[in-house]
Amino acid sequence: MSDYEESKKRAEQLRKELNHHIYRYYVENENDIEDYEYDMLMRELKGIEEKYPDLLTADSPTHRVGGTADSNMFKSVTHAVKMESLQDAFAKSEVYDFDRRVREICPDATYVVEPKIDGLSVSLEYTDGIISRGSTRGDGNVGEDVTANLKTVKTIPLSINEKLPFIEVRGEVFMPRDTFFEIVKNQELNEEKPFKNPRNAAAGSLRQKDPKITATRGLDIFVFNIQQINGKELTTHKQSLDYIKSLGFKTVPFYNEFGTVEEVIAELERIGSIRGTLPFDIDGAVIKVNRFDQREKLGSTSKFPKWALAWKYPPEEKETTLIDIEINVGRTGVLTPTAVFKPVLVAGSTVSRATLHNEDFIREKDVRIGDSVIIRKAGDIIPEVLKVSKHAENSEPYEMPKFCPSCHAPVSRENGEAAIRCTNPDCPAQLLRNLIHFCSRDAMDIDGLGDALLELFVNEGILKSAADIYRLDFDKIASFEGLGKKSAENFKNAIEKSKENDLSKLIFALGIRHIGQKAAKQLSDFFGNMDAFMSASKDELLTIEGFGEIMADSVINYFSLEQSKELVNEFKELGLNMKSDKKIIDARFQGKTFVLTGTLSQYTRNEASEIIENYGGKTSSSVSTKTDYVLAGEAAGSKLTKAQQLGVTVISEAEFAEMIK
C-alpha cells in the first residue's frame, strides 16, 4: 500500500475518532481521553491534510473551532463576534516561529501572557450596564443561551460599574479545585460516577436545565477579553483587562506585558512551575499581541487568529514505589482499593494515594505491592496509577480480600459487576456513609447535619441507624463543644421539617441500589404510598417505564431483609410521611406516554412534564412505538425525525395547550 493510501485510511480513522471525542466533550460534557492525547490526534490529522491537501474533507474536525450547540436543550445564540479558538504550540520552536511571523508585519510588537483557564468559554452581554444575555461558545459562531444559569455564578456581576450602551465580554467559567474535590468526595461517598476533572464538572454544571442545580455547584469565572464595546475606546489588550476589572469583572489573576520572545518563554516556564499550586485548573498559557491595531494588521486564518498562540503543557509523569493497597468500604458495601505509594511531586503538588477502582483494574494492570509504578494526575488534578514500570522481586499478584475489613463478613461479586461488596447490611463502615446520603439535599434534605457532625454523633454512639436521627436528644447535642442551644434548635426544626417530605425523597434516602432520584419519584408516583411499594411484586415493578430486571431485583432484595422492613416501620412510628404528594387533576392522559423535544416557549420541560403527570400521563426520554405523542418545540431534532418515521403523533405547543384546557 502506498504512503498516500495509508495516509487516506489513517485520516478517515482519525476523523471518526476525533468527531466522537468532540461530541463527547462539547455536547455530553465527557471526555474519554486526556487533552494531551486529543491534541496529538488532531495534530496528526492536520499533518496528513497538509501533506495531501486533497484528503481535507468538508467534515474534517480540523475545520471546527469547537463543538456544536445542543439545540434540544437551550435556545441558539448567533455570536456577532466570532469566539475564535487558538493555534496550539507544544515546542519552544513553535513560539519562536510565531514571534517571527508577527515581527515580519509588526516589528515592535509586545505580548501579554496569561494563564489559559481550563473551563467553559462564555459570552456575557450588558446593555446600559445591566446583564442582558449570557451564552456558551458552541462552535464559535453559534452557542447556547444559558443566561439564567450564568446569573447564579456569584462572580458574574448583574450590573457593571459604568453604564455603557453595550459591552460584550468573553470569559471562562470554571470550578475551583477545592469545590471540585468536595463534590467528588460526596459523589464517591454516594457511589455515584464522579466528575473526571474540573472542566467537565464546570461544563456539566453550567448546562443544567435547572438553574437551581447550577447555583449549588460553586462555579467561578475569569473574564479575559472584550468582544464588542460601545461608548469607550481602547487600544491595547492590557488596557482592556485593566478596564474590565474596573467595571467589576473578575479577570485572570495575573497578566504581564513582555517585549521579547525570550521573556515570553521565561514566563511560560514560570507559569508551568506554579500551575499545580493554583486554586484553579489551567491547561496552558496564552500569548497575545498587545496592540489592537497590530492585531488588525495580522488578521486571522479561517480557524485561528494570527495574533495569538496557546502554549500547552504536557502531562507530567513520575515513578514511585507502591507501599500498600488499602481497602475502603463504601455506602452500599463496595470495597474500593486505594494505592498507597511513596510521596512524589506531580504537577506542582505532593501525592501519596490514588484509587485503583476495582479488582478488574488491578488485574488488568497487574498491580502488586512493592512494584515501581508510574503516577500522573488525570487532567492535572486527580492522581492515578498509569502503569507498572517494574514488578518487585518475588512479588505476587494482588488478591482482593474475601472478608470485609470492617465487619469481617464474607464479600461477594455479582455476575456482570466489577464491584465486590460486603454482604452485611449492618456493617459499621457503611453506617456513616448511609447517614450522609440520608441527610443529603436530594434525599431527606436535613439542613445542618453535615459529614463532620454525623461522624461525631456516630462516634459518640448516639446514631446507630437513620431512624435514630428522629430520636436525637437535643439537650445532649446542645452540650457538645461548639454547638449550643441555638444549633440544637436548628437541627430539631430541620429534622421535624424533613418528616413532611414527599415519599419520593424517603425512597431515595433509603439507599436502595440502582434506585436514583428519578426512579424514586417514579416509584412514589406509581404506588402512591410506602405499604404498596414495600409489598410490590417484581412483575409490578417491571411495568414501570425504564425499570428492568436489575432495578426490580434491587427493590425486591432490599425488602426481603427484615432489617429493611423494621427500619421503614420505625420511620412510620416516628411520624415520617409515607404518601406521595402527586396530585392527579384528572386522568385524561392515563396510559399515554409523551416525549418532549426542542425548545418550548411557554413552559420549561419540567413544567410540561409535571402537567402531563398531573393528568395521569408519563414522559419518556426516547421515541419508540410505545410513544403516544411527541411535543415538539423549536429546533426539534432527531426525536422529531424518528417520530415521523414511526408514525407517532407530533403536537405543537398550541395543540398541547388545547389538550390541557
C-alpha positions as CSV (number, residue, x, y, z in Angstrom):
1,M,0.0,0.0,0.0
2,S,1.4,3.4,-1.0
3,D,2.0,6.2,1.5
4,Y,-0.9,8.1,0.1
5,E,-3.3,5.2,0.6
6,E,-2.1,4.6,4.1
7,S,-2.5,8.3,4.9
8,K,-6.0,8.3,3.4
9,K,-7.0,5.3,5.6
10,R,-5.5,6.9,8.7
11,A,-7.2,10.2,8.1
12,E,-10.6,8.5,7.9
13,Q,-9.9,6.8,11.1
14,L,-8.7,10.0,12.8
15,R,-11.7,12.0,11.6
16,K,-14.1,9.4,13.0
17,E,-12.2,9.2,16.3
18,L,-11.9,12.9,16.8
19,N,-15.5,13.7,15.9
20,H,-16.5,11.1,18.5
21,H,-14.4,12.8,21.2
22,I,-15.6,16.3,20.1
23,Y,-19.2,15.2,20.6
24,R,-18.5,13.6,23.9
25,Y,-16.5,16.7,25.1
26,Y,-18.7,19.6,23.9
27,V,-22.2,18.0,23.8
28,E,-22.1,15.4,26.5
29,N,-19.6,17.1,28.8
30,E,-17.5,13.9,29.0
31,N,-14.1,13.0,27.7
32,D,-12.7,9.5,27.1
33,I,-9.1,10.6,26.6
34,E,-6.7,13.1,28.1
35,D,-6.5,16.5,26.5
36,Y,-2.9,15.9,25.5
37,E,-3.8,12.7,23.7
38,Y,-6.6,14.5,21.9
39,D,-4.2,17.3,20.8
40,M,-1.8,14.8,19.4
41,L,-4.5,13.1,17.3
42,M,-5.6,16.5,16.0
43,R,-2.0,17.4,15.2
44,E,-1.5,14.1,13.3
45,L,-4.6,14.7,11.2
46,K,-3.5,18.3,10.4
47,G,-0.1,16.9,9.3
48,I,-1.8,14.4,6.9
49,E,-4.1,17.1,5.4
50,E,-1.1,19.5,4.9
51,K,0.9,16.8,3.2
52,Y,-2.1,15.7,1.0
53,P,-4.5,18.7,0.7
54,D,-7.0,16.6,-1.4
55,L,-7.6,14.5,1.7
56,L,-9.0,17.5,3.5
57,T,-12.8,16.8,3.7
58,A,-15.7,19.2,4.4
59,D,-16.4,17.3,7.6
60,S,-12.9,17.2,8.9
61,P,-12.7,18.2,12.6
62,T,-9.8,20.5,11.7
63,H,-12.4,22.9,10.3
64,R,-14.0,23.1,13.6
65,V,-13.4,25.8,16.2
66,G,-15.2,23.9,18.9
67,G,-18.3,21.7,19.4
68,T,-21.9,22.3,18.3
69,A,-24.7,23.8,20.4
70,D,-27.2,21.3,21.7
71,S,-30.4,22.7,20.2
72,N,-32.5,20.3,22.2
73,M,-31.6,21.9,25.5
74,F,-31.2,25.7,25.1
75,K,-32.0,28.4,22.6
76,S,-29.4,29.1,20.0
77,V,-27.4,32.3,20.0
78,T,-25.5,33.5,17.0
79,H,-22.4,35.4,18.1
80,A,-22.0,38.8,16.4
81,V,-18.2,38.5,17.0
82,K,-16.9,35.0,16.4
83,M,-15.5,33.4,19.5
84,E,-12.3,32.1,18.0
85,S,-10.1,29.2,19.2
86,L,-6.3,29.4,19.3
87,Q,-3.5,27.7,17.5
88,D,-1.7,25.3,19.9
89,A,2.0,25.1,20.5
90,F,3.9,22.3,22.2
91,A,7.5,23.2,21.5
92,K,9.6,26.3,22.0
93,S,10.5,26.4,18.4
94,E,6.8,27.0,17.6
95,V,6.8,30.0,19.9
96,Y,9.9,31.4,18.1
97,D,8.1,30.7,14.7
98,F,5.0,32.6,15.9
99,D,7.2,35.6,17.1
100,R,9.0,35.6,13.7
101,R,5.7,35.7,11.8
102,V,4.4,38.5,14.0
103,R,7.5,40.6,13.7
104,E,7.6,40.3,9.9
105,I,4.5,42.6,9.9
106,C,4.7,44.3,13.3
107,P,8.4,44.6,14.3
108,D,7.7,46.5,17.5
109,A,5.0,44.1,18.8
110,T,4.8,43.4,22.5
111,Y,2.9,40.4,24.0
112,V,0.6,39.8,27.0
113,V,1.0,36.3,28.6
114,E,-1.8,35.0,30.8
115,P,-2.8,31.5,32.2
116,K,-5.2,29.5,30.0
117,I,-8.1,28.6,32.3
118,D,-9.5,25.1,31.7
119,G,-13.2,25.6,31.8
120,L,-16.1,26.5,29.6
121,S,-15.9,29.6,27.4
122,V,-18.8,32.0,27.6
123,S,-20.0,35.4,26.3
124,L,-21.6,38.0,28.6
125,E,-23.6,40.9,27.1
126,Y,-24.5,44.0,29.0
127,T,-26.9,46.7,27.8
128,D,-26.9,50.1,29.6
129,G,-24.8,48.5,32.3
130,I,-27.2,45.6,33.0
131,I,-26.6,41.9,32.0
132,S,-28.8,41.1,29.1
133,R,-27.6,37.7,27.8
134,G,-25.1,35.0,28.5
135,S,-24.2,32.2,26.1
136,T,-21.8,29.4,25.6
137,R,-19.2,29.4,22.9
138,G,-20.6,26.4,21.0
139,D,-18.8,26.2,17.7
140,G,-17.6,29.8,17.8
141,N,-20.4,31.1,15.6
142,V,-23.4,29.6,17.3
143,G,-23.7,28.9,21.1
144,E,-26.4,28.3,23.7
145,D,-28.4,30.8,25.7
146,V,-27.6,30.0,29.4
147,T,-28.4,33.4,30.9
148,A,-30.3,32.1,33.8
149,N,-27.6,29.7,34.8
150,L,-24.8,32.3,34.4
151,K,-26.7,34.6,36.7
152,T,-26.2,32.0,39.5
153,V,-22.4,32.4,39.3
154,K,-21.7,34.8,42.1
155,T,-18.6,36.3,40.5
156,I,-20.5,37.4,37.4
157,P,-21.8,41.0,38.0
158,L,-25.5,41.5,37.2
159,S,-24.7,45.2,36.7
160,I,-21.3,46.8,35.9
161,N,-19.7,49.9,37.3
162,E,-20.2,52.1,34.2
163,K,-23.5,52.5,32.3
164,L,-22.1,51.7,28.9
165,P,-24.6,51.5,26.0
166,F,-23.3,48.0,25.2
167,I,-20.4,45.7,26.0
168,E,-19.8,42.0,25.3
169,V,-17.0,40.2,27.2
170,R,-15.6,36.7,27.0
171,G,-14.7,34.7,30.0
172,E,-14.0,31.2,31.2
173,V,-16.4,29.6,33.7
174,F,-14.6,27.1,35.9
175,M,-14.9,25.1,39.1
176,P,-12.2,25.9,41.7
177,R,-10.2,22.8,42.8
178,D,-11.4,22.8,46.4
179,T,-15.0,22.9,45.2
180,F,-14.3,20.1,42.7
181,F,-12.7,17.9,45.4
182,E,-15.6,18.4,47.8
183,I,-18.2,17.4,45.1
184,V,-16.2,14.4,44.0
185,K,-15.8,13.3,47.7
186,N,-19.6,13.4,48.1
187,Q,-20.1,11.6,44.7
188,E,-17.7,8.8,45.9
189,L,-19.5,8.6,49.3
190,N,-22.7,8.0,47.4
191,E,-21.0,5.7,44.9
192,E,-22.0,7.9,42.1
193,K,-19.9,8.3,39.0
194,P,-17.5,11.2,39.9
195,F,-16.7,14.1,37.7
196,K,-13.4,13.3,35.8
197,N,-11.9,16.8,36.2
198,P,-13.0,20.4,37.0
199,R,-13.6,21.3,33.3
200,N,-16.2,18.5,32.9
201,A,-17.7,19.5,36.3
202,A,-18.0,23.1,35.2
203,A,-19.5,22.3,31.8
204,G,-22.0,19.8,33.2
205,S,-23.0,22.2,36.0
206,L,-23.4,25.3,33.7
207,R,-25.5,23.4,31.2
208,Q,-28.1,22.2,33.7
209,K,-31.8,22.7,32.7
210,D,-32.5,23.8,36.3
211,P,-30.5,26.9,37.3
212,K,-31.0,25.9,40.9
213,I,-28.7,23.0,40.4
214,T,-26.1,25.3,38.8
215,A,-26.3,27.6,41.8
216,T,-25.2,24.8,44.2
217,R,-22.1,23.9,42.2
218,G,-19.8,26.8,43.3
219,L,-18.8,27.9,39.8
220,D,-16.5,30.8,39.2
221,I,-15.4,32.9,36.2
222,F,-12.4,34.8,34.9
223,V,-13.1,37.4,32.2
224,F,-10.3,37.8,29.7
225,N,-11.5,39.6,26.6
226,I,-13.7,42.4,25.3
227,Q,-15.6,41.1,22.2
228,Q,-17.6,44.4,21.5
229,I,-17.9,47.7,23.2
230,N,-19.9,51.0,22.6
231,G,-19.0,54.1,24.4
232,K,-15.3,53.5,25.1
233,E,-12.1,53.5,23.0
234,L,-9.4,51.1,24.0
235,T,-6.1,50.5,22.2
236,T,-4.3,47.5,23.9
237,H,-5.2,44.2,25.5
238,K,-3.6,45.0,28.8
239,Q,-5.5,48.3,28.9
240,S,-8.8,46.4,28.2
241,L,-8.1,43.9,31.1
242,D,-7.4,46.7,33.5
243,Y,-10.6,48.4,32.3
244,I,-12.9,45.4,32.6
245,K,-11.5,44.8,36.1
246,S,-12.6,48.4,37.0
247,L,-16.1,47.6,35.7
248,G,-16.4,44.8,38.4
249,F,-15.5,41.8,36.4
250,K,-13.2,39.1,37.8
251,T,-10.2,38.9,35.4
252,V,-7.4,36.4,35.1
253,P,-5.3,36.7,38.2
254,F,-2.1,37.7,36.5
255,Y,-1.2,39.0,33.1
256,N,2.0,40.7,32.1
257,E,3.4,42.5,29.1
258,F,6.7,41.4,27.5
259,G,8.8,42.9,24.8
260,T,10.9,39.9,23.6
261,V,10.2,36.2,22.8
262,E,12.8,35.2,25.4
263,E,10.8,37.0,28.1
264,V,7.7,35.3,26.9
265,I,9.2,31.8,27.1
266,A,10.6,32.6,30.6
267,E,7.0,33.5,31.7
268,L,5.6,30.3,30.1
269,E,8.1,28.3,32.2
270,R,7.2,30.3,35.4
271,I,3.5,29.6,34.9
272,G,4.3,25.9,34.3
273,S,6.3,25.7,37.5
274,I,3.4,27.1,39.7
275,R,0.3,25.5,37.9
276,G,0.0,22.8,40.4
277,T,-0.3,25.3,43.3
278,L,-3.0,27.4,41.7
279,P,-6.5,27.1,43.2
280,F,-7.9,26.5,39.7
281,D,-7.1,24.3,36.7
282,I,-5.1,25.5,33.7
283,D,-4.3,23.6,30.5
284,G,-1.7,26.1,29.3
285,A,-0.9,29.7,28.8
286,V,-1.9,32.2,26.2
287,I,0.4,34.6,24.3
288,K,-1.4,37.6,22.7
289,V,-0.2,40.6,20.7
290,N,-1.0,43.6,22.9
291,R,-1.9,46.4,20.5
292,F,-5.3,46.1,18.8
293,D,-4.2,48.0,15.6
294,Q,-1.4,45.4,15.2
295,R,-4.0,42.6,15.6
296,E,-6.0,44.1,12.7
297,K,-2.9,44.0,10.5
298,L,-2.1,40.4,11.4
299,G,-5.7,39.2,10.9
300,S,-6.9,35.6,11.2
301,T,-6.9,32.4,9.2
302,S,-10.3,30.6,8.7
303,K,-9.7,28.8,12.0
304,F,-7.4,30.9,14.3
305,P,-6.2,34.5,14.9
306,K,-2.7,35.1,13.7
307,W,-2.0,37.4,16.7
308,A,-2.3,34.8,19.5
309,L,-0.9,31.4,20.4
310,A,-1.9,28.8,23.1
311,W,1.0,27.1,24.8
312,K,0.1,23.6,26.1
313,Y,1.8,21.9,29.0
314,P,2.4,18.1,28.6
315,P,1.1,15.8,31.4
316,E,3.8,15.1,34.0
317,E,4.5,11.5,34.9
318,K,6.6,10.3,37.9
319,E,7.8,6.9,39.1
320,T,7.4,5.8,42.7
321,T,7.1,2.7,44.8
322,L,3.7,1.1,45.8
323,I,3.8,0.6,49.5
324,D,0.4,-0.9,50.2
325,I,-3.2,-1.3,48.9
326,E,-5.8,-0.1,51.4
327,I,-9.5,-1.3,51.2
328,N,-12.3,1.2,52.0
329,V,-15.9,0.2,52.3
330,G,-18.5,2.5,50.6
331,R,-22.1,3.3,51.4
332,T,-23.5,0.3,49.6
333,G,-20.8,-2.0,50.8
334,V,-18.5,-1.7,47.8
335,L,-14.8,-2.5,48.6
336,T,-12.7,0.1,46.9
337,P,-8.9,-0.4,46.7
338,T,-6.6,2.6,47.1
339,A,-2.9,2.6,46.2
340,V,-0.6,4.0,48.9
341,F,2.8,4.9,47.5
342,K,6.0,6.8,48.4
343,P,5.2,10.5,48.2
344,V,6.1,12.0,44.9
345,L,5.8,15.6,43.4
346,V,3.5,15.6,40.4
347,A,2.2,18.7,38.6
348,G,3.1,21.0,41.4
349,S,1.9,19.0,44.5
350,T,2.9,16.0,46.5
351,V,0.7,13.0,46.2
352,S,0.8,9.6,48.0
353,R,-2.5,8.0,47.3
354,A,-4.6,7.1,44.2
355,T,-7.7,5.0,43.7
356,L,-7.3,1.6,42.0
357,H,-11.0,1.5,41.2
358,N,-11.8,-2.3,41.4
359,E,-10.5,-5.8,41.1
360,D,-10.5,-5.7,37.3
361,F,-8.4,-2.6,37.2
362,I,-5.8,-4.2,39.4
363,R,-5.7,-7.4,37.3
364,E,-5.6,-5.5,34.0
365,K,-2.5,-3.5,35.1
366,D,-1.1,-6.4,37.2
367,V,-0.5,-4.0,40.2
368,R,1.4,-5.6,43.0
369,I,2.6,-4.3,46.4
370,G,6.2,-3.3,46.1
371,D,6.0,-2.5,42.4
372,S,7.5,0.5,40.7
373,V,4.6,2.4,39.3
374,I,4.1,5.4,37.0
375,I,1.9,8.1,38.5
376,R,0.2,11.1,36.8
377,K,-2.7,13.4,37.5
378,A,-5.7,12.9,35.3
379,G,-6.4,16.4,34.0
380,D,-3.5,17.6,36.2
381,I,-5.9,17.1,39.2
382,I,-6.6,13.6,40.3
383,P,-3.7,11.2,41.0
384,E,-3.9,7.9,39.0
385,V,-1.7,4.9,38.6
386,L,-0.9,4.9,34.9
387,K,1.0,1.6,34.7
388,V,3.5,-0.7,36.4
389,S,7.1,0.0,35.3
390,K,8.7,-2.9,37.1
391,H,7.5,-5.7,39.4
392,A,9.2,-6.0,42.8
393,E,11.4,-9.1,43.2
394,N,9.3,-12.1,44.4
395,S,6.1,-10.1,44.1
396,E,2.8,-11.9,43.8
397,P,-0.4,-10.9,42.1
398,Y,-2.7,-8.9,44.5
399,E,-5.9,-10.6,45.7
400,M,-8.9,-8.7,46.9
401,P,-10.0,-9.7,50.4
402,K,-12.6,-12.5,50.9
403,F,-13.9,-10.8,54.0
404,C,-15.0,-7.2,54.8
405,P,-12.1,-5.4,56.5
406,S,-14.6,-3.5,58.7
407,C,-17.0,-6.2,59.9
408,H,-15.3,-9.4,58.7
409,A,-18.5,-10.6,56.9
410,P,-18.0,-12.5,53.6
411,V,-17.8,-10.4,50.5
412,S,-19.3,-11.3,47.1
413,R,-19.2,-10.2,43.4
414,E,-22.3,-10.4,41.3
415,N,-22.2,-11.5,37.7
416,G,-21.7,-8.6,35.3
417,E,-20.4,-6.3,38.0
418,A,-16.8,-5.2,38.7
419,A,-17.6,-4.3,42.3
420,I,-17.0,-6.6,45.3
421,R,-19.4,-5.9,48.2
422,C,-19.7,-6.7,51.9
423,T,-22.8,-8.9,52.4
424,N,-23.6,-7.5,55.9
425,P,-26.2,-4.7,55.7
426,D,-25.3,-3.7,59.3
427,C,-21.7,-3.2,58.5
428,P,-20.4,-0.3,60.6
429,A,-18.3,1.1,57.8
430,Q,-21.5,1.6,55.8
431,L,-23.4,3.4,58.6
432,L,-21.7,6.9,58.3
433,R,-22.0,6.9,54.5
434,N,-25.6,5.8,54.7
435,L,-26.4,8.6,57.2
436,I,-24.6,11.2,55.0
437,H,-26.7,10.1,52.0
438,F,-29.9,10.0,54.1
439,C,-29.4,13.7,55.2
440,S,-28.2,15.0,51.8
441,R,-30.1,17.6,49.8
442,D,-31.5,15.2,47.2
443,A,-32.6,12.8,49.9
444,M,-34.2,14.0,53.2
445,D,-32.5,17.4,53.0
446,I,-31.8,17.8,56.7
447,D,-30.1,21.2,56.8
448,G,-27.1,21.4,59.1
449,L,-26.4,17.7,59.6
450,G,-23.2,17.5,57.5
451,D,-20.5,15.0,57.3
452,A,-18.5,16.1,60.3
453,L,-21.5,16.3,62.7
454,L,-22.8,12.9,61.6
455,E,-19.4,11.4,62.2
456,L,-19.3,13.0,65.7
457,F,-22.7,11.6,66.5
458,V,-21.7,8.1,65.2
459,N,-18.5,8.2,67.3
460,E,-20.5,9.3,70.4
461,G,-22.8,6.3,69.9
462,I,-26.0,8.3,69.6
463,L,-26.6,7.4,65.9
464,K,-26.8,3.7,65.1
465,S,-29.3,3.9,62.3
466,A,-31.1,6.6,60.2
467,A,-34.1,6.2,62.5
468,D,-32.0,7.5,65.4
469,I,-31.9,10.9,63.7
470,Y,-35.6,11.3,64.8
471,R,-34.8,10.3,68.4
472,L,-31.9,12.7,69.0
473,D,-31.6,14.1,72.5
474,F,-31.3,17.8,71.7
475,D,-30.3,18.8,75.2
476,K,-27.3,16.5,74.9
477,I,-26.5,17.9,71.5
478,A,-26.6,21.4,73.0
479,S,-23.9,20.3,75.5
480,F,-21.4,19.4,72.8
481,E,-18.5,21.8,72.3
482,G,-19.1,24.3,69.5
483,L,-22.8,23.7,69.3
484,G,-25.2,25.0,71.9
485,K,-28.9,25.5,72.3
486,K,-29.4,27.6,69.1
487,S,-27.7,24.9,67.0
488,A,-29.7,22.1,68.7
489,E,-32.9,24.1,68.0
490,N,-32.0,24.5,64.3
491,F,-31.3,20.7,64.0
492,K,-34.6,19.9,65.7
493,N,-36.5,22.2,63.3
494,A,-34.8,20.8,60.2
495,I,-35.4,17.2,61.3
496,E,-39.1,17.9,62.0
497,K,-39.5,19.6,58.6
498,S,-38.0,16.5,56.9
499,K,-40.9,14.4,58.2
500,E,-43.2,16.2,55.7
501,N,-41.1,15.4,52.6
502,D,-42.7,13.6,49.7
503,L,-42.4,9.8,49.7
504,S,-40.0,10.0,46.8
505,K,-37.3,11.7,48.9
506,L,-37.6,9.0,51.6
507,I,-37.4,6.2,49.0
508,F,-34.2,7.8,47.6
509,A,-32.9,8.3,51.1
510,L,-33.2,4.5,51.8
511,G,-30.2,4.0,49.5
512,I,-31.6,1.1,47.6
513,R,-29.0,0.0,45.0
514,H,-29.7,1.2,41.4
515,I,-32.6,3.5,42.6
516,G,-31.7,7.1,41.9
517,Q,-33.8,10.3,42.3
518,K,-35.8,9.8,39.1
519,A,-36.5,6.1,39.9
520,A,-37.6,7.1,43.4
521,K,-40.0,9.6,42.0
522,Q,-41.4,7.1,39.6
523,L,-41.9,4.5,42.4
524,S,-43.6,7.1,44.7
525,D,-45.9,8.3,41.9
526,F,-46.7,4.7,40.7
527,F,-47.5,3.1,44.1
528,G,-48.7,6.2,46.0
529,N,-47.8,5.0,49.4
530,M,-45.0,3.1,51.2
531,D,-47.0,0.0,52.0
532,A,-47.9,-0.6,48.4
533,F,-44.3,0.0,47.4
534,M,-42.9,-2.4,50.1
535,S,-45.3,-5.2,49.0
536,A,-44.8,-4.7,45.2
537,S,-44.1,-7.8,43.1
538,K,-41.4,-8.0,40.6
539,D,-44.0,-8.1,37.8
540,E,-45.5,-4.8,39.0
541,L,-42.1,-3.2,39.2
542,L,-41.3,-4.2,35.6
543,T,-44.4,-2.4,34.3
544,I,-42.8,0.9,35.3
545,E,-41.3,2.9,32.4
546,G,-37.5,2.3,32.3
547,F,-37.4,-0.4,35.0
548,G,-35.6,-3.6,34.1
549,E,-34.6,-6.8,35.9
550,I,-31.7,-5.2,37.8
551,M,-33.7,-2.3,39.3
552,A,-36.7,-4.6,40.1
553,D,-34.4,-7.2,41.7
554,S,-32.7,-4.5,43.8
555,V,-36.1,-3.4,45.3
556,I,-37.2,-7.0,45.9
557,N,-33.9,-7.9,47.5
558,Y,-33.9,-4.8,49.8
559,F,-37.3,-5.5,51.2
560,S,-36.5,-9.2,51.6
561,L,-34.3,-8.2,54.5
562,E,-36.0,-8.0,57.9
563,Q,-33.9,-5.0,59.0
564,S,-35.1,-3.0,55.9
565,K,-38.8,-3.6,56.9
566,E,-38.1,-2.8,60.5
567,L,-36.4,0.5,59.5
568,V,-39.4,1.6,57.4
569,N,-41.8,0.7,60.3
570,E,-39.7,2.7,62.7
571,F,-40.0,5.7,60.3
572,K,-43.8,5.2,60.3
573,E,-43.9,5.2,64.1
574,L,-41.7,8.3,64.2
575,G,-44.2,10.3,62.0
576,L,-42.4,10.4,58.6
577,N,-44.7,11.0,55.6
578,M,-45.5,7.7,53.8
579,K,-47.5,9.0,50.9
580,S,-46.8,10.5,47.5
581,D,-47.8,14.2,47.1
582,K,-48.5,13.6,43.4
583,K,-51.8,15.4,42.6
584,I,-53.8,13.9,39.7
585,I,-56.2,16.6,38.4
586,D,-58.0,14.1,36.1
587,A,-57.0,11.0,34.1
588,R,-57.2,12.4,30.6
589,F,-53.7,11.3,29.8
590,Q,-53.9,8.0,31.7
591,G,-51.8,5.4,29.9
592,K,-50.4,7.9,27.5
593,T,-46.6,8.5,27.0
594,F,-45.2,11.8,25.9
595,V,-41.7,12.7,24.6
596,L,-40.6,16.3,24.7
597,T,-38.1,17.7,22.2
598,G,-36.8,21.0,21.0
599,T,-37.1,24.4,22.8
600,L,-40.5,25.1,24.4
601,S,-41.5,28.8,24.6
602,Q,-44.4,28.6,27.1
603,Y,-43.1,26.0,29.6
604,T,-39.9,24.6,30.8
605,R,-39.6,20.8,30.2
606,N,-40.0,20.2,33.9
607,E,-43.3,22.2,33.9
608,A,-44.6,20.4,30.8
609,S,-43.7,17.0,32.4
610,E,-45.4,17.9,35.6
611,I,-48.6,19.0,33.7
612,I,-48.6,15.7,31.9
613,E,-48.2,13.7,35.1
614,N,-50.9,15.7,36.8
615,Y,-53.3,14.5,34.1
616,G,-52.2,10.9,34.6
617,G,-49.7,10.6,31.8
618,K,-46.0,10.0,31.8
619,T,-42.9,11.2,29.9
620,S,-40.0,9.3,28.3
621,S,-36.7,10.4,27.1
622,S,-36.8,8.3,23.8
623,V,-39.2,7.8,21.0
624,S,-40.5,4.3,20.3
625,T,-43.6,2.5,19.0
626,K,-45.0,2.8,22.6
627,T,-44.9,6.7,22.4
628,D,-48.3,8.3,22.0
629,Y,-47.3,11.9,21.5
630,V,-44.2,13.9,20.7
631,L,-44.4,17.5,21.9
632,A,-42.1,19.4,19.6
633,G,-40.8,22.9,20.2
634,E,-38.4,25.0,18.2
635,A,-35.3,23.3,16.7
636,A,-36.6,19.8,17.3
637,G,-34.0,17.3,16.2
638,S,-33.6,13.6,15.8
639,K,-36.5,12.7,18.1
640,L,-38.9,14.5,15.8
641,T,-37.4,12.7,12.8
642,K,-37.8,9.4,14.5
643,A,-41.4,10.2,15.5
644,Q,-42.2,11.0,11.8
645,Q,-40.6,7.7,10.7
646,L,-42.6,5.7,13.2
647,G,-45.8,7.5,12.6
648,V,-46.1,8.8,16.1
649,T,-48.4,11.8,16.6
650,V,-46.5,15.1,16.7
651,I,-48.1,18.0,18.5
652,S,-47.2,21.7,18.8
653,E,-47.3,23.8,22.0
654,A,-50.6,25.3,20.8
655,E,-52.1,21.9,20.4
656,F,-50.8,20.8,23.8
657,A,-52.4,23.9,25.3
658,E,-55.7,22.9,23.8
659,M,-55.4,19.4,25.2
660,I,-54.9,20.7,28.8
661,K,-57.7,23.4,28.7
